[in-house]
Amino acid sequence: MSDRWERGRVLGLAPDAAAAKAAGGVAAAASWAGTGCDEGAVWGECRGSGANPYRTCADLAEPAFRCTCPSRKFPCKHALALLLLWSEGAVEPGPRPGWAAEWMERRHDRDERRAPAARARDPKTAERRERRVDDGLADLDQWLRDQVAHGLAQAEQAPYRLWDDAARRLVDAQAAALSGPVRGLAAIPRRPGWPGRLLEEYALLRLLVRAYQRRDELPPELRDTVRARVGFTVAQEEVLAAGERVRDTWSVTGSRDSAQDQLTTRRVWLRGRRTGRPALVLSFAAPGAASGGRLDNSLVVGTEIDAELAFYPGAQPLRALVADRYGPAGEGAPEGTDVRGFLGEHAAALARDPWLDSWPATLTAVRLGRAEGGDLHAVDGAGDALPLRLTDPWRLLAVSGGGPVTLSGEWGAGGLRPLTVWQPDEGPVIL
C-alpha cells in the first residue's frame, strides 16, 4: 500500500483557497460510499445535489483526478476531500470497482501510446521558416535602431501599439517567443528609472538578433539557447531521447501559474539535493482546459522525488522533463544557500545565458528585515540581503514570525518574488 500523504500535501494540490476550504466540508465519511484504495488509486462516491452520487477517483502516481461533478476546478473539492479522508486513514484497501478500473486502464493505455518517435520534419518547411525568421529579425533590428535613433524620451508618451505592432510582426514571422518580451517593453516607461532599464532591454534584444544572425559561428550549446529564445522548439520526444539526464532527489521548491495570450503556464521549480542544480518544469493549458488536467499536478510543492530529469539543450540547461521516477514522492524541505552563494550561482548562469529573465533562489536561515526606504528584504546570517518583490507581505511576515526560515522564489529584475517558505521542522507555506 502506498504511503498515505500528509494533509498539507493534499491541500497543496488545491487550485485555490476556496477549493481547499470546500473540500474540508465534504471530507466527512458520512458523505461517501463505496470508498476504497490500492497501491495506485483511491476512489469513492460522494452524495451531491443530483439524483446520482459523484464518482471520484485519484491516480496516485501522477497524481491525476476524475470526478463526474460539473465543477470546472481541477482537482475539484470532491477529489480533494477523498484524498483527505484517505490521508486520515478513513479509506480502507479494496478491489477497484469497474468504473475506477476502466478509467485507470484508459490512462495506462494512453501513456503507452505516447512517446512515439519524433515526427520527421520536412526540410523545405524548415527552410521556409528559417527565411521568415531571418526577415522578421532583420525587421526587429531596424525597429530597435529606430527607437534609439529617435531618442528614448518619446517612449514615455508612446501609445501601446508602438510595441504591440512590433510584437505582432514577430508572430507573423514565426518568431513568437520574442513577441512577449517586446510587448513587455510597454510597461517599462511607467516605472522609476525607466530610461536605463529600457535601453538595457533594447540592447539585450539586439544582442539576441545579432547572435541569431551569426548562429553558425556560435558554440552548439549557445546556438541552441539562441534558437530557443527566438522561438524554435524541441519536441519532448527528442529531449527524452537525447537530452542530458541527471538523477537526483529533487525538492519541489515552488510553483506559479500565469496567463498570457490565452494560455495558462505553470512553472514548477526543483532543486537537486545532491547536485544543488535547479530545474524548471513547464506545463500549459488553453482557456478552460486547466480544469481538464492539462496542467501538470504531479509535482507538489514541499515534496521530494527520486527521479531522473531530461534537460532541454542550451548553454545554461534549466528547463527539464521528468523522465523516470524511482518510488513515490516524500515530504522534505530543500537545501539552499546563503545570499552570496545564490548570487554566485546566478552570475554564473547569466554568463552562460545573458537573456535569463528569472532564476530560482532557495535561501536557508534568512530573516525578514526592512531597508532604509522601508522595502522588505531577506537577510542571511552574514548580513547580506536580497530585496523582496511582494504585493502583500503580511502572510510572509506572519509565517516567519521574526525567526529564520527557508525561502524559495524567483529572482528577476524587480527583486525576489517569494513562492514558498518553510519554518524549521515544519511543512511548507505557499505564498
N, C-alpha and C positions, 0 to 999 in steps of 0.2 A: 504494500500500500504506500502511495506517495506521502511524503511528509506533509502534514497539514500546515497551511500558511498562517502566519500571524495576522491579526485583524488589520493592522496598519498596512500590510502588503495588499490585502483585499481592497481596502478603501483607496489605496493608491491607484487602483485601476479606474476609479470613478471619473467620468468625463467632466464633472463639475461638482461643486459643493452641494447643490440641490439634489443630485442623484445619490450622493453618499448619504445625505440625511434621509431621503425617501427610502433607501434600502434598509436603514435601521428600523423603520416602521413595518417593513414586510418580513424582516428576519425573525419571524415567530413560528415555531414548529406547528402551531395550530392552523396556520395559513397554508400549509403544504401537505401534499400527499404523494405517495409513490417515490419518495426520495431514495437515492442510493449513490454509491460511488465505487470506483475501482481504481486500478493503477493509473488510468489515463483520463478519466472523466468523472463529472458529478452531474446528477440530473434530478429532476423533480417537477411536480405540477403544482402551480400556485393558484388559489382561488382569486378571481378578479371580478370585475363588474359584469362580465358577459356570462352566457349560459355555460360555456366550456372553460375549464381551467387553462391557464397559460403553461405550455410545456417549455421548460427551460433546461438547457444543457450547457456545460462548460468543458471545453477541451483543455486539460491542464498543461499540456506540453507547450502550446504556443504563447499564452493562452488564447482561446477563441470562444465565441459565445453564440448561442442560438436561443431565441425566445419567440413565441408566437404572439406576444403582445404587440400593440401598434406603436410603441414608443420609437422615436427616431434617435434616441440616445444610445450610445454603444460603449460599454455594456449598459443594459437597462437596469432599473432598480431591482428587477426580479433576479437577474443573473448575479448581481452583487449580493443580494440577500441570501441566495442559495449558497454562495461561497462563504458568507459569514456564518451560516449555520454549519457548514462543513468544517470551517476552521475551528468552531467551538466544540466539535465532536458530536453534533446533533444529527449527522447524516451517517447511516450505517452502510458498510460494504454490502454489495449485492450484485446480481446479474443485470446487465443493461436491458431495459425494455426495447421493443422493436424500433420505436421512433428514434430513440437515442442512438442505438446501434447503427441504424441506417444513416443518420447524419454523420456519425464518426467515420463510417465506411466511405461515404462520399468524399469527405475531406481527405482521407488516406488515398483514395483513387486519384483525386485531383492533384495532390502533391506528387504522386508518382508520374503523372503526365507532364509535370513541369520539368524545367531544366533540359529542354531539347538542345541539340547542337545549335550554335549561333547561326542565325539566318545568313545565307550568303548575300553579300552586298553586290549590287550592280555597279561595276566600275564606272560606267557612263553617268549614272545617277550621282555617284560620289564626286566625279569630276565637275559636273554641273553645279553642285552645291559649293565646291571649293571656289569656283569662279564667282558665284553670287556673294559668298562671304568676302572674297577679296574686294569686290566692288563696294560692298557695304562698309567695310572697314576703311577703304580709301575715302568714302564719303564722310565717315565719322572723323577721320584725321583732318579733313578740310574744315569740318564744323568746329573741331576743337581749336584749330589755329585761328579761325574767325572770332571765337569767343575771346581769346586772349588779345588778338589784334584790336578788337573794338573796345577793350577795356572791361575790367570786372565791374565797374560801377553800374553798368546797365543791368546787371543781373538782379540787383535789389528790387527793381520795379518791373522786371520782365514777367510776362504772363506765363502760366504753367505750360502753355503749348510750345514754348521755346524748347523745353526738354522733352515733352511728350511727342512732338513731331519727330525729333531725332531718334527717340526710342522706337517709334513705330517703323521707321525706315530700317532699323536693325532687325526687327522681327521679319519684315518683308525680305531682308537679305539672308534669312536663316541663321542669324547670329543672335538669337533671342536671349541668351544668357547675359548679354551686355545691356539689354533693354532696361532691366531692373535698376542696375547702378546708375544709368543715365537718367531715368525718371527720378531716382532718389536725389539727384543734384538740386532739384527744385526746392527742397526743404532747407538747404544749407544757408541761403542768403537771409533767412529769418532768425539765425542764431547769432549769439555774440561771437566776435572774432571771425566772422564768416569769410572775409576775402582770402585769408591764408588757407583756410580749410578748403574752399572751392578750388583754389589754384592747385592745391595738393591732389585733389580728386581728378582735375583735368590732367595733371602730369601723370598720374598712375594709369589713366585710360590711354593716354598717348603712348606710354611705355608698353602697354599691352598691345596696342595696334602695331607698333614697330617690332615688337617681339614676334607677333604673328607673321608679319610681312617678311621676317628673316628667320622663319621657323626651321628652315633646312640647315641653318648654321648652329642651332641650339643643341645642347645635350639631350638625349632621348627623354629623360625624366622631366626636364624643364619644358620640352616641346609638348609632352602630354598635359602638363599643367596649363600651358597657354591655350591649347586646343579646348580643354575643358572650360576655361574661363570664357572663351568665345561662344561655346555652345555645342561643341561636338561631344556626344555622349558615348559611353562604353556600355555595351549590353551586360546585364548581370551574369549571363552565361559565360561571357569572356572573363569577367572578374573572377568568378568561381573556378574557371579552368586554368587561368594563367596569372591571377593576381598574387601578390605577396601574402603568404599565410603566416599568421602569428597566433600561437596558442598561449593562453594565459588565463588567470582568474580575473575576469573583467567586472569591475564595480560599475553599476549604473548610477552615475552621479547627478544627472539632471535631464529634464525633458521640457520642450517648449513647442507649442503649436502656433503657427502663424498663417494668416490668409492673405494672399496676394494674387491678383489677376485670375480670380475664380478658381483658385487652387489652394487647398489647405496642406501645409507642410509640417510634418512632425520631425523635430530634431532631437535625437537622443544621444547624450554624451556618455562615453565609457572611459574608464582608466584602468590600465593593466596593473595588477598588484605587484607582479614580479618585474615587469619591464618599465613601469611608470609611463607607458605610452598612451596617448589619447586616441580616441576613435569616435567617429560620428556616424550614426546610422540614421538614414533618412527614409521616410515613407510619405506617400502623397495620396490625396483624395480629392475628387471633384466635388462641387457643391452637392450636399445631400448624400454623398457616398460614405462620409465618415461614420455614420451610424450603421453602415453596411459592413464595416470591418476592414476597409482597405487600409486604414492607418494601422501601423504595427503596434499591437498591445503586448507583445511578448517580452519586452524589456521594461521591467518595473523598477522605478527609482527606489534605491535603498537595498536592492538585491545584488547578488554576485552570481556570475555564471562561469563555469569552466567551459571554455569554448575556443574554437579556432576561427579567427576572423580573416576574411579575404579583403585586402585593401585595393582600392582603385589606384591606377597608376598615377604618378606625379612626382614632382621634386620634393614635396612635403606630403606624403600619403597621410590622409586623415579620414576621408570617407571610407566606410567599410561595409561589408555584408557579413552576417553571422553564417559561416559555412557549416560548422559542425558543433554540436553541443555534447558535453560529456557529463550526464547526470542532471538532476533538477537544480533550479536556482536556489540559493540560500540567502539568509539575511547577512548584512555586514556593512560597516561604514568604510569608505575609501581611505586610502593612504595618500596624503597630498604633500605639499611642500610649504616652505615659508614664502614670503613675498619676493625675496631676492632670487630664490630658486625658480619661482614661476616666471619672473621677468627674464631670467636666463633662457628658459625653455621657449618663451615667446620670441625673444630676439633671434634665437637660432632658427625657429620656424619661419620668421619673417625674412631672414636672409635667404632662405630657400624658395619662398613664395611671397614676393612683395605685395601681392594682391589679396592676402588674407584679410578678411573683414571682421572675423571673430575667432577667438581661440579659447579653449576651455581652461578654467582655473579651478583647482582644488586646493584650498588653503587650510592648513591644520593649525590649531591653537591660536586663532585670531580673536581679537575682541573688537567691539564696535567703538569708534571714537569720532569726535567731530573736529573738523579743521577750524581755522580762524573764521572762515566765511560761513560756518555752520553746516557744511556738507558732511555727510556721513562717510566714514572710511572704515576699511578692515585693517587692523593694526596687529602685527605679529609681535613676538617676544623681543625682537631686536629693535622695535620701534619703526620699522619700515611699514608703509601704508599704501593701500590702493583705494582710489575713490569709488564709491558705490553709486550705481545708477538705479534709483528707486522712485516710483511714483507714490508708494505708500510704505514708509519704513516701519510702521508700528508693529506689524506681525513679526518682523525680524528682530526688532528690539525686545519684544515680549518673550520670544523664544530664547534669545541669548541671555537675557537677564543680567547682563554685565559680565558674564563669565566667558571663558574661552570656548570656542566652537570650531567645528569643521564646516567650512563654507565652500560650496561649489557654485559656479556660474559661468557666464560668457563674457570675455573681455573684448571690448571694442573701443571705438573712438570716444564714446561718451563715458567710459569707465567700466566697472564690473557690474553686470546685471546678475544679481543673485538668483539662483534657481532652487537650491536645496540647502538646508542647514541641519547639522547633527550636534546635539549636546553629548557630552561624554556618557557612554554606556546607555544611550537612548536611540530610538529609531529616528528616521529622517522626518523632517517637516518640509513639505513642498511649498515654496513661496509663490 
